Every structure is written in structure tokens, then in C-alpha cells.
Amino acid sequence: MNSRVLQHTKDAGLRTAAELKRKIVTRAANVAVVGLGYVGLPLAVEKAKVGFHVLGIEQNPKRAYPERVDPGNKRYTTKNTSKVMGGVTPACLDVAYTFYAQTIQHVVPVSSPAVAEMTKVFENTCRAVNIALVGMDGFLDERTRRSSR
């Protein structure tokens, strides 16, 4: 491809990103959430709350539970749980950031989707270890009470 064709393609992509960003900010974008499990269901609910037309698609009706949100926890919700966001290109990151910032109070942009995923893996691992430690503490506490009787 010659440089004129590449520049035209890049310009068209930036115009498309700008138009999508405008639709997100004005809530004119239609949102389809594929998978209403850990991530999808809370995201669909938050997007609908702020005025987006949302279509949720789920193949397994038993899969409807939130990720990174403790059921019944009034302090930490989908809205106030930070979202780490990476984009393949700067324009992708800008559009994704704009989309999530409509409903998530603290969106953290990072350099790439790989960095965002590694952050999530690290966070989930820390959470799993903490949950296991709390569970073990309860188990040991119960054993200690039994042995002291």
C-alpha cells in the first residue's frame, strides 16, 4: 500500500472512533453485552441505568453473577470498583475509556490490553489468597475454641 492509501485508512479510522465516542457521550450508542456472567450482567445494568439501550445475550441462563463485586456488599459496587483499561491503539483506548467512564467512577488507562489483563490476573490472585486466608483463619479459630473446651 502506498502512503496516501494508508493515511486515508488512518483518517477514516480516526473519524469512525470520533463518531463512536460522540455516540457514547450522548448515550446514542446501542450497547450489546455478550455473556451475562461475572462481568456482563453488572455492566449491562450500569449502562442501562445511565440511559444506554442495552441488549444482553447469554447462552447459559444459570450464568448471572457479578465479578469483583461482593453480593450484598453495599460499599463496593460495579460503579465504584475501578476498571483497568487497555487499548490496541490510542484511539481504541480513548473510545473504551470514554465508554466505561460513563458508568465507572475510576477508569485506569494502561498501555495495552495485555497489561490490563495481567493487572486483573494479579488482582484476582491476591483476592483469592486473601479469601483463603480468611477462611483458614475461621477454620483455625473454630479448632482452637474446640480444643480449649
C-alpha positions, 0 to 999 in steps of 0.5 A: 500500500502506498502512503496516501492509501494508508493515511486515508485508512488512518483518517477514516479510522480516526473519524469512525472512533470520533463518531463512536465516542460522540455516540457514547457521550450522548448515550446514542450508542446501542450497547450489546453485552455478550455473556451475562456472567461475572462481568456482563450482567453488572455492566449491562445494568450500569449502562442501562441505568445511565440511559444506554439501550442495552441488549444482553445475550447469554447462552447459559441462563444459570450464568448471572453473577457479578465479578469483583463485586461482593453480593450484598456488599453495599460499599463496593459496587460495579460503579465504584470498583475501578476498571483497568483499561487497555487499548490496541491503539490510542484511539481504541483506548480513548473510545473504551475509556470514554465508554466505561467512564460513563458508568465507572467512577475510576477508569485506569488507562494502561498501555495495552490490553495485555497489561490490563489483563495481567493487572486483573490476573494479579488482582484476582490472585491476591483476592483469592489468597486473601479469601483463603486466608480468611477462611483458614483463619475461621477454620483455625479459630473454630479448632482452637475454641474446640480444643480449649473446651 
